[in-house]
Amino acid sequence: MLFPGGFSYLVVRPRLQLLLGLGEWLAAMAGEVRRDGWPALFSLVARTLKFQSSHWYTGEEFIDLAANNVSC
């Protein structure tokens, strides 16, 4: 049980969290562009850091997840 549980927690779970959260982020940013128009893209970084996903708690956790997945 240790190998499949540890493998899923350390390898599968972060990637799944990132993919599901990115899907939510893309939908939210598309909604913001629809609502505010194309100038909303200029404040994308600020909007990303304020974005609350159900798969991560803060913008910093998103950056950590992304960096972790890119480096592995």
N, C-alpha and C positions, 0 to 999 in steps of 0.2 A: 504494500500500500504506500510505502514511503516514496518509491520511485515514481509511480504514476501521479501521485498527489503532489509531490515536490516539483515534478516536471511541469504539470499543468499550472501550478501556482507561479513558478518562476519563468516559464517560457511561453505558455499559451495565454494565460490571463492578461499580461501586459499588452500583448499584441491585439487581443480581442477588445480590451478596454480602449485602446487607441483607435481601432477601426470603427467601433460603435460610436465613440465620442466624436470622431471626425465626421461621421454621417450626420450626427446632430448639429455639429458646428456648421457644416455646409448648408444644411437646411435653414438654420438660423441666419447665416450671412446672406443667403439668397433672399430670405424674407426682408432683411434690412435693406438690401439693394432695391427690392421691389418697392419698399415703403419710402425710402429716402432718395432713391435714384443713384446714379453712378458715382456721385461725390462721396457716397458712403465707403467706397473702396479706399479713399485716402486716409480714413481713420480705422483701417482694418486691424492694426496692431492693438490699438486701444480697445476696440470692440472685442477682440479675441481675448484679451486679458480680463475683461469684465464678463465674458461668457460663462455661464454656469451649466455644466453638463451633468447628467445623471451618472456618468462614468468616471468623472474626476471632480474634485472639489474646488480647485483654484486654477488660475491661469498658470501659476508656477508648477503645479502638478502636471498640467498638460505638457509644459516645456520639458519637464523631467521625463515623462513617459516617451515623448518624441525622441529626446536625446538618447534615452536608454535603448529604444528600438532601433535607432540608426546605428548606434555603436556596437550592437550585438550581431 
